Amino acid sequence: MNREAKQFETDYLPLQPVMQRMAESILGDEQDAADLVQDCFVTLWNERQKLRKVVNREAWCITLVKRRCIDLLRRRRPTEDVDQLADLTDEPSHDDQRLELAMNLIKKLPERQARALNLRHFDGFDTADIARTMNISEGNVYTLLSRAYTSLKQMILQYERS
């Protein structure tokens, strides 16, 4: 085995279980997750020259898996025809109500916390992308997100009590 393959084996292959669990949690199917992770390893191998600059390999791999899962789910999203939409009731579903509540609570957060949270969870940005977009350090992103989560938790508890 050449040096490059050995390096790849020691640096990236041990991350397979973490990547597999992440893919399974998003896709909900073990076989689809295994196929997706295998595709990710092919990509990692093909891009191995660029990976030399990667500082946090695990974060890089997890981000790759997340993005691939999202792409896969988007491709699988069924298209609805107009007749099916007409059959739907006008009552909002439980998920719609929860999403609406979450959106209302996020609006109550300080502007920078809300923006960081939206970029992270609705736009799928990773910490580095958020830092670049908001022109702040990654440490500040973690702080903003942590404060946002704490505030949201308190607001949800308060909402549930009322």
Salt bridges, closest charged atoms under 4 A:
GLU4 OE1 - ARG48 NE 2.79
GLU4 OE2 - ARG52 NH2 3.49
ASP11 OD2 - ARG57 NH2 3.31
ASP32 OD2 - ARG76 NH2 3.00
GLU47 OE1 - LYS50 NZ 2.99
ASP126 OD2 - ARG67 NH2 3.73
ASP129 OD2 - ARG67 NH2 2.78
ASP129 OD1 - ARG132 NH2 2.40
